[in-house]
Every structure is written in C-alpha cells, then in structure tokens.
C-alpha cells in the first residue's frame, strides 16, 4: 500500500520549509518527501535487519518458516552483521574526514603546504601536552610530532590502543574497557578486544568479520562493533576536531543568523554543503576577499554572500560566523529559492538528486572531491596544495552564474533567527573560569539536574525538526542543560532556541546558571565529527570528580537520525558509558537477542545502553529518570 498524501504543514515545523514546499508543489519540483512516498512501504526485511546480501548464495531473508540463511546464519547473526557493517561505514566516513585533516596538518608542519597555516598555537600545545610531546620545542617541531601520532593512529600495526584514545579518554573509563576485555576472555576463553588498535584496522576487520563464513557469533560481532566505534569517537572524529581547531581556530562564542532567509536577493549566493572545512574555509576566505567582491559587483551583484548547509555550515559558523541556510533537509529547498548561484559540495549527506534539480535553475552544482562524484555536477577538483587557486575558481564560477539568474524564479522565505554559537570545550571552560568546577557545583547543587547531548540528522520519515525541538524544550524546562551537534544544532538555531531569551523557557535552576554565564540553555558544539567535543567535556567532568563517565548524569539522543555515521556515534557514546536514545528504531527488530544485548546486557558491560522511544515528552521523562537515578550516587 502506497503512503498516503500528507499535508505540507505536517512535513516540517520550519515555516521556511513549508513555504518552499508549497512552491515545489506548484512548480512540480521533486523533493526528498516525494521520493520517500514512492518508496513506501519499505521492505519489512530491511526494516527488521534480516535481509542478508553478503554472498551470492542469497539474498536471504529470515522468516519463521525460513529461520536460517543458505549458509546457516540465523537472525541474530544476520542482524549483527548488518548493524556493524553500517557502523563500519559510519566510522569510515568520519575517519576518512579525520585522515584528510591529519595529512594536511602534516604537510603544514613540514612546510609542504603554504595555503594553510597553524592558526591556534595554544590549542596545538594543549593537544601536544596530552600526547606527551615536549611543548618547549619550536611550533613546527611540536606540530610534526603531533602529526606523526595522528597519522600513526590510522595505520600503526602494534596491539596498543590509539594514541589519541590513551591521551584523551578519562582514567576510569580506560579501566572499564580494560576490565571488560579481561572479563570477556575469562568468561568465554576467547580474545574479544575492546580498545581500538588503529582506525583503518578496525574498519577493515569489521568488514572481514562480516563476510560469509567468518564471525558468526552475535556477541563477538557486536563487541567488535564497539571497538570500531571507539576508533571513530576517540580516534578519527577526535583527530578531525582537534587538528581543525589548530589549523582554522578554536570556536568561541558569537552570534549568527539561521534559515533560508539568510540568502540575498541582490548578492551572489554561494552555499557550502558537506562536512570538510578544508574546502569551505578556503571558499569563505576567497569569497570575502576584496578582489572577488569587486568581481561580483562588476557582474551586477552587490557583493558575495556565503551560507552553509549541513555540517559544513556548522564548521564555518562556529569559527567564522557564516550564516546557516539550513540543515540537511534544506539542500533541495535552497536551490528552489532560485537565488543560489553555486551549491558547492564535498562529501557526506549530499543528495545525488541535486544535479537534476539544479538544471531547472541557473545554479551551478559544483562537486569538489574525487571521493564524491555526482551526476549533473560541474566538477572542480579541490587540491589542498592549490587550495587558494581552486577556491578562487569556484567563487568565479558562482559569480559568472549571477547574470543568468531568473528573477521571476526567485523566492526567498523571509524567515531568519539569530543564534549564539561557538561552544567548544575550551570556550565552555573559559566561561567557567578555566575549570569544570562551577558546572560540577551547579549539578551537585541541583540547579542543573544533568546534561543531555543531542546528535541530529534529518529523516523525512519523521516530521522535520519536530522531535529535535520538542525534546529540547521539554528537557530545558526540567532544568536539564542541552548540548549538541549536527543537524539538531541547526534545527535549534533556526527555532530560536539558541538565543539568550530562551533562558525564560528553562527551569528556574538552569535559568539562573545561564543568566550568570550569559549563555542560552541550548549549546551549539559543532558538526557531527565534533561529537568528540562532547566526549572530551564528559571526560573532563569525570576526571575532575575521579569517576567514570557512566557515573555522571549524562544521556545522549539521536532523534531523526538517518545516516550510518549515527550508528557509529551512538555506539561510541554507549561504549563510553552514556545511555543513548534513538528514534526511528534501528534495523534490529528481527532479532530479539540482539535487541536485548543492546538495551540490557550492554548496561553491565559498558554502563551505557540504547533505548528507543517515539514520543519526545516520554523520551524526556525517561532521560530525567535516568539522570535522577545517577544523581543518587552524588
């Protein structure tokens, strides 16, 4: 049965989205919601995670009548294999991002790249100190040693844990992982490693274990999934965040504008979309140059306006204050405004549908990565060693498109919100006077009951932004501080929840703390790789109190999630001791055994666990109860 027609007003809570969707319906532009409708109902075997395509004896689908695949694998094995394959893909995406940053950082350290520089020497020394590098050496010598340790984490062949994990993870959590390895060996007689050895190795081993005829034990498969996720959270993502801060600057508090209304009717609009600031930083710098601004004016525009979408938006807004046009679901809608000269993309979360859509407008859909080709795109290969030159070419391509803009097609929703952003761990600690003590005291005194970290995607199966915003409002009302990243952060910014006025929506205790610090009760911590910032903050609190992360009143959530990266993120938070909420439900329903392991058994092993809930208010109640239970230990 096909999915029923849903009124446009039920697709999103964002008035700008609703506005452009009405235009799309009138003009018959195709959107992600149209494609979802055509794909519905989804394959029940895929939804339950019981379809296996890992060899050509299949595909195999598990039912009551056919409980085993051709090779003999049952539902628990198939569900586990599918889950950790998705996790491996997510870890690979984040870590490939991190690798690109580490390689560039190494080139800068060795003076092989003159288009980039070390911007934040204090951050470099802080990273180096954690890694045991002598910080009295010249800056480039420090950078070389940090780069060597970062690159080693992608490929070293010993059995020792990642350099960055050892340097950053809190002491009690490292003890928990070590004890778990020992306990698993004692109970099973099998070596089940938890601590990741190198990032690429864990992803590769994940793929090897899940091929036909290798690992066919659900527990063993899931434990390796934990190991792979930790290689992402305390490895690839952490390396990306820390080294990007060193290269481009550590974010600090600033005010930005958010939503489609940031597009300009009389300027060249360039949108950067994707995830890697190696590209977007250069595009922003080129676009803001006097030379390019003058070229835009010569083309008939009043200048150049750069805006972001998705996590590239989070990167440039945190560091440069660049406005954000929207989260992932806005990418087609931005082009439909008819005011975008160039949609510049790198990797991850980019719809291949953009190429076809851009043909309806003057918009130049520009791909830049050799890892990400798109039909219908103009490909301008981004070369880090010719970064400024490439960025200039991209900006000039956008300027050349401006005279071709059809003014009759321009439809920019007049919807904009302001948001206070830039809450890196360093900025938070700086506001606290250099120590986590004031935050810890506020939690111990009950002014703040606890903290919830929200990691967000967009998923057209869920009313756009609705879960993000409803859950956030419910939590701050209960005196629970909300921090987060990704498309949730953009949703909260667009909804006005990152303004100082939002303090009035918070409970009395949280409100008082926020007024004292002059911050909103909802903190933007960056892009999806910057979930590592939340890990580092949790680690700082745990080390300060000399407890494990699992002892802290912390909970995580991934509402509206859709990407394999979220599988990895959720798992590394659980593996670090944080209970994590999910909605929609992950594809594990076909195996009650796997479901029980991830929601119950894992509690005793790691302290963290998953739970699923589709109602935002009930989710907030569950989170508050978890937090209150953890508070009893204090």
C-alpha positions as CSV (number, residue, x, y, z in Angstrom):
1,X,0.0,0.0,0.0
2,X,1.4,3.4,-1.0
3,X,2.0,6.0,1.6
4,X,-1.0,8.4,2.0
5,X,-0.7,12.0,0.9
6,X,0.5,14.1,3.9
7,X,-0.4,17.8,4.1
8,X,2.6,20.0,3.6
9,X,2.2,21.5,7.0
10,X,2.7,18.0,8.5
11,X,6.1,17.6,6.9
12,X,8.1,20.2,8.9
13,X,7.7,22.6,11.7
14,X,10.0,25.1,9.9
15,X,7.9,27.9,8.2
16,X,10.6,28.4,5.6
17,X,10.5,24.8,4.6
18,X,6.7,24.8,4.4
19,X,6.9,28.0,2.3
20,X,9.2,26.5,-0.3
21,X,7.4,23.1,-0.3
22,X,4.3,24.9,-1.4
23,X,6.3,26.4,-4.2
24,X,7.7,23.0,-5.1
25,X,4.2,21.5,-5.3
26,X,3.0,24.3,-7.5
27,X,6.0,24.1,-9.8
28,X,6.2,20.2,-9.6
29,X,9.8,20.2,-8.3
30,X,10.7,16.8,-6.8
31,X,11.7,16.7,-3.2
32,X,13.0,14.1,-0.7
33,X,9.5,13.7,0.6
34,X,8.2,12.8,-2.9
35,X,10.8,10.1,-3.3
36,X,10.0,8.7,0.2
37,X,6.4,8.4,-0.7
38,X,7.2,6.5,-3.9
39,X,9.5,4.1,-1.9
40,X,6.8,3.4,0.7
41,X,6.1,1.0,2.2
42,X,9.7,0.0,2.8
43,X,10.8,-3.7,2.7
44,X,9.9,-5.3,6.0
45,X,13.0,-7.5,5.9
46,X,15.3,-4.5,5.5
47,X,13.5,-2.6,8.3
48,X,13.9,-5.6,10.6
49,X,17.6,-6.1,9.6
50,X,17.0,-9.7,8.5
51,X,18.0,-9.5,4.8
52,X,21.5,-10.7,4.1
53,X,23.3,-9.9,0.8
54,X,26.8,-10.7,1.9
55,X,27.3,-13.5,-0.6
56,X,25.8,-14.6,-3.8
57,X,24.1,-17.7,-2.5
58,X,21.4,-15.2,-1.4
59,X,19.9,-12.7,-0.9
60,X,18.5,-14.5,2.2
61,X,15.5,-13.3,4.2
62,X,14.7,-14.7,7.6
63,X,11.2,-15.6,8.5
64,X,9.5,-18.1,10.9
65,X,9.4,-20.6,8.0
66,X,13.0,-19.9,6.9
67,X,14.9,-19.2,10.2
68,X,18.3,-19.6,8.6
69,X,20.0,-18.4,5.5
70,X,21.6,-20.6,2.9
71,X,24.9,-20.7,4.9
72,X,23.0,-21.4,8.1
73,X,23.3,-17.9,9.6
74,X,20.3,-17.1,11.9
75,X,18.6,-13.8,12.6
76,X,20.9,-12.8,15.4
77,X,24.0,-13.3,13.2
78,X,22.5,-11.5,10.2
79,X,21.2,-8.6,12.2
80,X,24.5,-8.2,14.0
81,X,26.5,-8.4,10.7
82,X,24.2,-5.8,9.1
83,X,24.4,-3.5,12.1
84,X,28.2,-3.4,12.4
85,X,28.7,-3.1,8.6
86,X,26.6,0.1,8.8
87,X,28.7,1.1,11.9
88,X,31.9,0.5,10.0
89,X,30.7,2.7,7.1
90,X,29.9,5.5,9.5
91,X,33.3,5.1,11.3
92,X,35.0,5.1,7.9
93,X,33.2,8.3,6.8
94,X,34.2,10.3,10.0
95,X,37.7,8.8,10.0
96,X,38.4,9.5,6.3
97,X,37.5,13.1,7.1
98,X,39.9,12.9,10.0
99,X,42.6,11.4,7.8
100,X,42.4,14.3,5.3
101,X,42.9,16.8,8.1
102,X,45.8,14.8,9.6
103,X,47.5,14.6,6.2
104,X,47.1,18.3,5.6
105,X,48.3,19.1,9.1
106,X,51.4,17.0,8.5
107,X,52.0,18.9,5.3
108,X,51.7,22.2,7.1
109,X,54.0,21.0,9.8
110,X,56.7,20.1,7.2
111,X,56.1,23.4,5.3
112,X,54.9,21.5,2.3
113,X,51.7,23.5,2.0
114,X,51.7,27.3,2.1
115,X,47.9,27.8,1.6
116,X,47.2,26.7,5.2
117,X,48.8,27.7,8.5
118,X,48.7,26.9,12.2
119,X,46.1,29.4,13.5
120,X,45.8,28.3,17.1
121,X,49.2,27.7,18.7
122,X,47.7,27.4,22.2
123,X,45.4,24.6,21.0
124,X,48.3,22.8,19.4
125,X,50.3,22.9,22.6
126,X,47.3,21.6,24.6
127,X,47.0,18.7,22.2
128,X,50.7,18.1,22.3
129,X,50.7,18.1,26.1
130,X,48.1,15.4,26.2
131,X,50.1,13.3,23.7
132,X,53.3,13.6,25.8
133,X,55.0,15.9,23.3
134,X,57.5,18.4,24.6
135,X,55.8,21.8,24.2
136,X,59.0,23.8,24.7
137,X,60.2,23.0,21.2
138,X,59.6,25.3,18.2
139,X,55.9,25.3,17.0
140,X,56.6,23.4,13.8
141,X,58.6,20.7,15.6
142,X,55.7,20.2,18.0
143,X,53.3,20.0,15.0
144,X,55.5,17.4,13.4
145,X,55.3,15.1,16.4
146,X,51.6,15.6,16.8
147,X,51.0,14.9,13.1
148,X,53.1,11.7,13.4
149,X,51.0,10.4,16.3
150,X,47.7,11.3,14.5
151,X,48.8,9.5,11.3
152,X,50.0,6.5,13.3
153,X,46.5,6.1,14.7
154,X,45.3,5.3,11.2
155,X,47.9,2.7,10.4
156,X,50.1,1.5,13.2
157,X,50.4,-2.3,13.4
158,X,51.0,-2.9,17.1
159,X,48.4,-4.1,19.6
160,X,48.4,-0.9,21.7
161,X,45.4,1.4,21.9
162,X,45.1,4.5,19.8
163,X,47.4,7.4,20.8
164,X,44.5,9.8,20.9
165,X,42.3,7.5,22.9
166,X,45.0,7.0,25.5
167,X,45.6,10.7,25.7
168,X,42.0,11.9,25.9
169,X,39.8,9.2,27.4
170,X,39.3,9.6,31.2
171,X,41.2,7.3,33.5
172,X,38.2,5.4,35.0
173,X,36.7,4.7,31.5
174,X,40.0,3.3,30.3
175,X,40.0,1.0,33.3
176,X,36.4,-0.1,32.5
177,X,37.4,-1.0,28.9
178,X,40.5,-2.9,30.2
179,X,38.4,-4.8,32.8
180,X,35.8,-5.7,30.1
181,X,38.5,-7.2,27.9
182,X,39.7,-9.3,30.8
183,X,36.2,-10.3,31.8
184,X,35.2,-11.4,28.3
185,X,38.3,-13.5,28.0
186,X,37.7,-15.1,31.4
187,X,34.0,-15.9,30.6
188,X,34.4,-17.1,27.0
189,X,38.0,-18.2,26.7
190,X,38.1,-16.0,23.6
191,X,40.0,-12.8,23.0
192,X,37.5,-10.0,22.4
193,X,39.3,-6.8,22.1
194,X,37.5,-3.5,23.0
195,X,40.4,-1.0,22.8
196,X,41.0,0.0,19.1
197,X,44.5,-0.5,17.8
198,X,44.3,1.6,14.6
199,X,41.4,3.2,12.9
200,X,41.7,1.5,9.5
201,X,42.4,-1.9,11.0
202,X,39.1,-1.9,13.0
203,X,37.0,-0.8,10.0
204,X,38.8,-3.4,7.8
205,X,38.3,-6.1,10.4
206,X,34.7,-5.2,10.7
207,X,34.2,-5.9,7.0
208,X,36.3,-9.1,7.2
209,X,34.3,-10.5,10.2
210,X,31.0,-9.9,8.4
211,X,31.9,-11.7,5.2
212,X,30.4,-15.1,4.6
213,X,31.9,-17.8,6.9
214,X,34.0,-15.7,9.3
215,X,32.5,-14.4,12.6
216,X,29.1,-16.0,13.3
217,X,28.6,-15.1,17.0
218,X,26.4,-12.2,17.7
219,X,28.2,-11.1,20.9
220,X,31.6,-11.3,19.2
221,X,30.3,-9.3,16.2
222,X,28.8,-6.6,18.4
223,X,31.9,-6.3,20.6
224,X,34.0,-5.6,17.6
225,X,31.4,-3.1,16.6
226,X,32.1,-1.3,19.9
227,X,35.8,-1.4,19.1
228,X,35.3,0.1,15.7
229,X,33.0,2.8,17.1
230,X,35.6,3.8,19.7
231,X,38.2,4.1,16.9
232,X,35.8,6.7,15.4
233,X,34.8,8.7,18.6
234,X,38.2,8.7,20.4
235,X,40.1,8.4,17.1
236,X,39.1,9.7,13.7
237,X,36.5,12.2,14.8
238,X,38.6,13.5,17.7
239,X,41.6,13.9,15.4
240,X,39.5,15.8,12.9
241,X,38.1,18.2,15.5
242,X,41.4,18.8,17.4
243,X,43.5,19.4,14.3
244,X,40.9,21.5,12.6
245,X,40.9,23.8,15.6
246,X,44.7,24.0,15.4
247,X,44.5,24.9,11.7
248,X,41.4,27.1,11.5
249,X,40.9,28.3,15.0
250,X,39.1,27.0,18.1
251,X,35.5,28.2,18.1
252,X,34.4,30.9,20.6
253,X,31.0,32.5,21.4
254,X,29.4,34.5,18.6
255,X,26.0,35.3,17.1
256,X,25.0,34.1,13.7
257,X,21.8,34.1,11.6
258,X,20.0,30.9,10.5
259,X,17.4,29.7,7.9
260,X,16.8,30.3,4.2
261,X,16.1,33.9,4.8
262,X,19.9,34.5,5.0
263,X,20.1,34.2,1.2
264,X,20.4,37.6,-0.5
265,X,18.2,38.7,-3.4
266,X,20.9,41.1,-4.7
267,X,24.2,39.3,-3.9
268,X,26.0,36.2,-5.4
269,X,24.8,33.4,-3.1
270,X,27.3,30.6,-2.5
271,X,26.3,27.6,-0.4
272,X,28.9,25.3,1.1
273,X,27.4,21.9,1.9
274,X,29.0,18.7,3.2
275,X,31.4,18.1,6.0
276,X,35.1,19.1,5.5
277,X,36.2,22.6,6.4
278,X,39.4,22.1,4.5
279,X,37.4,23.2,1.4
280,X,34.8,25.6,3.0
281,X,37.4,27.6,4.9
282,X,39.1,28.5,1.6
283,X,35.9,29.2,-0.2
284,X,34.8,31.6,2.5
285,X,38.2,33.3,2.5
286,X,38.2,33.7,-1.3
287,X,34.6,34.9,-1.4
288,X,35.2,37.6,1.3
289,X,38.3,38.9,-0.5
290,X,38.1,42.4,-1.9
291,X,39.1,41.1,-5.3
292,X,36.1,38.7,-5.5
293,X,33.7,41.2,-4.0
294,X,34.6,43.6,-6.7
295,X,34.3,41.0,-9.4
296,X,30.8,40.2,-8.1
297,X,29.9,43.9,-8.3
298,X,31.2,44.0,-11.9
299,X,28.8,41.2,-12.7
300,X,25.8,43.3,-11.4
301,X,25.6,41.9,-7.8
302,X,26.1,44.0,-4.6
303,X,28.7,41.5,-3.3
304,X,29.0,37.9,-2.3
305,X,27.0,36.1,0.4
306,X,28.3,32.7,1.7
307,X,25.9,30.5,3.6
308,X,26.2,26.9,4.8
309,X,24.1,23.8,4.9
310,X,24.6,20.6,7.0
311,X,27.8,20.1,8.9
312,X,30.0,22.3,6.7
313,X,27.6,25.0,7.8
314,X,28.4,24.1,11.5
315,X,32.1,24.3,10.8
316,X,32.2,27.8,9.3
317,X,29.5,29.3,11.5
318,X,31.4,28.1,14.7
319,X,34.7,29.6,13.5
320,X,33.8,32.4,11.1
321,X,30.2,33.4,12.0
322,X,29.0,32.5,8.5
323,X,25.2,32.3,8.4
324,X,23.5,28.9,8.0
325,X,20.8,28.4,5.4
326,X,19.5,25.2,6.9
327,X,20.2,21.6,7.9
328,X,20.4,18.6,5.6
329,X,16.8,18.5,4.5
330,X,17.1,22.1,3.2
331,X,19.6,21.3,0.4
332,X,17.0,20.9,-2.4
333,X,14.9,23.7,-1.0
334,X,17.8,26.2,-1.1
335,X,18.2,25.6,-4.8
336,X,14.4,26.0,-5.3
337,X,14.6,29.6,-4.0
338,X,16.1,30.4,-7.4
339,X,18.7,32.6,-5.6
340,X,21.7,30.3,-5.3
341,X,24.5,30.8,-7.8
342,X,26.6,27.8,-6.6
343,X,25.9,24.8,-4.4
344,X,29.5,23.7,-3.5
345,X,29.7,20.2,-2.0
346,X,32.4,18.0,-0.7
347,X,31.4,14.7,1.0
348,X,28.6,13.1,3.0
349,X,24.8,13.8,3.3
350,X,24.6,15.2,-0.2
351,X,21.6,14.2,-2.4
352,X,22.5,13.0,-5.8
353,X,19.2,14.5,-6.8
354,X,20.8,18.0,-6.7
355,X,22.3,17.6,-10.1
356,X,19.0,17.1,-11.8
357,X,17.3,19.8,-9.8
358,X,20.0,22.4,-10.5
359,X,19.2,22.1,-14.2
360,X,15.9,23.8,-13.6
361,X,17.8,26.9,-12.4
362,X,20.9,28.8,-13.1
363,X,22.6,27.2,-10.1
364,X,26.0,25.7,-10.6
365,X,26.1,22.4,-8.6
366,X,29.8,22.1,-8.0
367,X,31.4,18.8,-6.7
368,X,34.9,19.0,-5.5
369,X,36.0,15.6,-4.1
370,X,37.4,12.7,-6.0
371,X,35.6,10.5,-3.4
372,X,32.2,12.0,-4.3
373,X,31.1,12.3,-7.9
374,X,27.5,13.4,-8.7
375,X,25.6,13.2,-12.0
376,X,24.9,16.6,-13.4
377,X,27.5,18.3,-11.4
378,X,30.3,20.6,-12.6
379,X,33.4,19.0,-11.1
380,X,36.2,21.3,-9.9
381,X,38.7,19.1,-8.1
382,X,39.8,20.6,-4.8
383,X,43.5,20.2,-4.4
384,X,44.8,21.2,-0.9
385,X,48.2,22.1,-2.4
386,X,46.5,24.6,-4.7
387,X,43.7,25.4,-2.3
388,X,43.5,29.2,-2.8
389,X,43.6,28.8,-6.6
390,X,40.9,26.2,-6.6
391,X,38.7,28.2,-4.2
392,X,39.1,31.3,-6.4
393,X,37.9,29.2,-9.4
394,X,34.9,28.0,-7.5
395,X,33.9,31.6,-6.5
396,X,34.5,32.9,-10.0
397,X,32.2,30.2,-11.3
398,X,29.5,31.4,-8.9
399,X,30.0,35.0,-10.0
400,X,29.6,34.1,-13.7
401,X,26.3,32.4,-12.9
402,X,24.8,35.6,-11.3
403,X,23.8,37.4,-14.6
404,X,21.9,34.2,-15.6
405,X,19.6,34.3,-12.5
406,X,15.9,34.4,-13.5
407,X,14.4,37.0,-11.2
408,X,11.0,35.6,-11.8
409,X,12.0,32.4,-10.1
410,X,13.5,34.0,-7.0
411,X,11.5,33.1,-3.9
412,X,13.4,33.6,-0.6
413,X,11.4,32.9,2.5
414,X,11.6,35.8,4.9
415,X,12.4,33.6,7.8
416,X,15.6,34.2,9.9
417,X,16.6,33.6,13.5
418,X,19.6,34.6,15.5
419,X,21.6,32.1,17.4
420,X,24.5,32.2,19.9
421,X,27.0,29.5,18.9
422,X,30.7,28.6,19.3
423,X,30.7,26.5,22.4
424,X,33.9,24.5,22.1
425,X,35.1,22.7,25.2
426,X,37.8,25.4,25.5
427,X,35.1,28.2,25.3
428,X,32.9,26.5,27.9
429,X,35.8,26.1,30.3
430,X,36.9,29.6,29.7
431,X,33.4,30.9,30.6
432,X,33.6,28.7,33.8
433,X,36.9,30.4,34.8
434,X,39.2,27.7,33.4
435,X,37.8,24.8,35.5
436,X,34.8,22.5,35.2
437,X,34.2,23.2,39.0
438,X,31.4,25.7,38.5
439,X,29.5,23.4,36.2
440,X,30.1,20.4,38.6
441,X,28.9,22.6,41.5
442,X,25.7,23.6,39.7
443,X,25.0,19.9,39.0
444,X,25.8,18.9,42.6
445,X,23.6,21.7,44.0
446,X,20.7,20.6,41.7
447,X,20.5,23.8,39.7
448,X,21.3,21.7,36.7
449,X,19.9,18.2,37.1
450,X,22.1,16.8,34.3
451,X,23.2,17.2,30.7
452,X,21.7,15.7,27.5
453,X,23.8,15.6,24.3
454,X,21.8,15.5,21.2
455,X,23.2,14.4,17.8
456,X,21.0,15.2,15.0
457,X,20.2,14.2,11.4
458,X,17.1,14.9,9.5
459,X,14.9,12.0,8.3
460,X,11.8,12.6,6.2
461,X,10.1,9.6,8.0
462,X,9.9,12.0,11.0
463,X,8.2,15.4,10.8
464,X,11.2,17.7,10.1
465,X,12.8,19.2,13.2
466,X,9.8,18.4,15.3
467,X,11.4,15.8,17.6
468,X,14.6,17.9,17.9
469,X,12.7,21.0,19.1
470,X,10.0,19.3,21.2
471,X,12.6,17.2,23.1
472,X,14.9,20.2,23.6
473,X,12.2,22.4,25.0
474,X,11.0,19.6,27.3
475,X,14.5,19.0,28.7
476,X,15.4,22.6,29.5
477,X,12.1,23.0,31.2
478,X,13.2,20.2,33.5
479,X,16.5,22.0,34.4
480,X,18.5,19.8,32.1
481,X,21.2,21.5,30.0
482,X,21.2,20.5,26.4
483,X,24.3,20.4,24.2
484,X,24.7,19.0,20.8
485,X,25.9,19.0,17.2
486,X,25.0,18.4,13.6
487,X,21.6,19.0,12.1
488,X,20.0,19.1,15.5
489,X,22.1,22.2,16.3
490,X,20.9,23.9,13.1
491,X,17.3,23.0,13.9
492,X,17.7,24.5,17.4
493,X,19.3,27.6,15.9
494,X,16.5,28.1,13.3
495,X,13.9,27.6,16.0
496,X,15.4,30.4,18.1
497,X,16.4,28.1,21.0
498,X,20.0,29.4,20.9
499,X,19.0,33.0,21.8
500,X,19.6,34.3,25.2
501,X,15.9,34.9,25.5
502,X,15.4,31.1,25.6
503,X,16.6,31.3,29.2
504,X,13.0,32.1,30.0
505,X,11.9,28.6,28.7
506,X,14.3,26.9,31.2
507,X,13.5,25.7,34.7
508,X,14.5,28.1,37.5
509,X,17.8,26.5,38.3
510,X,19.1,26.2,34.8
511,X,17.8,29.7,34.0
512,X,19.8,31.1,36.9
513,X,23.0,29.4,35.8
514,X,22.5,30.6,32.2
515,X,21.8,34.1,33.2
516,X,25.0,34.2,35.3
517,X,27.1,32.9,32.4
518,X,25.2,34.8,29.7
519,X,24.5,31.7,27.6
520,X,21.4,30.1,26.2
521,X,20.3,26.8,27.9
522,X,20.9,25.1,24.5
523,X,24.6,25.0,23.4
524,X,25.8,24.5,19.8
525,X,29.1,22.5,19.9
526,X,29.7,22.0,16.2
527,X,29.4,19.5,13.4
528,X,28.9,15.7,13.7
529,X,32.6,15.0,14.0
530,X,32.5,17.4,16.9
531,X,30.6,14.9,18.9
532,X,34.1,14.3,20.1
533,X,33.9,17.7,21.9
534,X,31.1,16.2,24.0
535,X,33.2,13.2,24.8
536,X,36.1,15.4,25.8
537,X,33.8,17.5,28.0
538,X,32.3,14.4,29.7
539,X,35.9,13.1,30.2
540,X,36.9,16.4,31.9
541,X,33.9,16.2,34.3
542,X,34.7,12.5,35.0
543,X,38.4,13.1,35.7
544,X,37.6,16.2,37.8
545,X,35.3,14.1,40.0
546,X,37.5,11.0,39.8
547,X,34.6,8.9,38.5
548,X,33.7,7.0,35.3
549,X,31.6,8.7,32.6
550,X,28.9,6.2,33.3
551,X,28.6,7.6,36.8
552,X,27.7,11.1,35.5
553,X,24.1,12.4,35.0
554,X,24.5,12.4,31.2
555,X,22.3,11.0,28.5
556,X,22.5,11.1,24.7
557,X,19.9,11.2,21.9
558,X,19.8,10.8,18.2
559,X,16.3,11.8,17.2
560,X,15.5,12.0,13.4
561,X,18.7,10.0,12.7
562,X,19.2,8.6,9.3
563,X,22.9,8.0,8.5
564,X,25.3,5.2,9.1
565,X,27.5,7.7,10.9
566,X,24.8,8.0,13.6
567,X,25.2,4.2,14.2
568,X,28.8,4.7,15.0
569,X,28.2,7.9,17.1
570,X,25.5,6.3,19.2
571,X,27.7,3.2,19.7
572,X,30.8,5.1,20.8
573,X,28.7,7.1,23.3
574,X,27.2,3.9,24.7
575,X,30.8,2.4,24.8
576,X,31.9,5.4,26.7
577,X,29.2,4.9,29.4
578,X,26.4,7.1,28.2
579,X,22.8,5.8,27.8
580,X,21.6,6.8,24.3
581,X,18.1,7.3,22.9
582,X,17.2,6.5,19.3
583,X,14.3,7.3,17.0
584,X,13.5,5.9,14.5
585,X,14.2,2.4,15.7
586,X,17.3,0.9,14.3
587,X,17.0,-2.2,11.9
588,X,17.4,-4.8,14.7
589,X,13.8,-5.8,15.3
590,X,14.3,-9.2,13.6
591,X,16.5,-10.4,16.4
592,X,15.2,-10.2,20.0
593,X,18.6,-11.5,21.1
594,X,20.5,-8.5,19.5
595,X,17.8,-6.1,20.8
596,X,18.3,-7.5,24.4
597,X,22.1,-7.2,24.1
598,X,22.0,-3.6,23.0
599,X,19.3,-2.4,25.5
600,X,20.0,-4.6,28.6
601,X,23.1,-6.8,28.5
602,X,25.4,-4.0,27.5
603,X,24.5,-2.0,30.6
604,X,26.5,-4.3,32.8
605,X,29.4,-4.4,30.3
606,X,29.8,-0.7,29.5
607,X,27.5,1.3,31.6
608,X,25.8,2.8,28.5
609,X,22.9,1.3,26.6
610,X,20.4,2.1,23.9
611,X,16.7,2.8,24.3
612,X,14.0,3.6,21.7
613,X,11.1,6.0,22.1
614,X,9.0,7.8,19.5
615,X,7.3,10.4,21.7
616,X,9.5,13.4,22.7
617,X,7.8,14.0,26.0
618,X,8.1,10.4,27.1
619,X,11.7,10.5,25.9
620,X,12.4,13.5,28.2
621,X,10.7,11.7,31.1
622,X,12.9,8.6,30.6
623,X,16.0,10.8,30.4
624,X,15.1,12.7,33.5
625,X,14.6,9.5,35.4
626,X,18.0,8.2,34.2
627,X,19.6,11.4,35.4
628,X,17.8,11.4,38.7
629,X,18.9,7.8,39.3
630,X,22.5,8.7,38.5
631,X,22.3,11.7,40.8
632,X,21.7,9.5,43.8
633,X,25.4,8.5,43.6
634,X,26.4,12.1,44.3
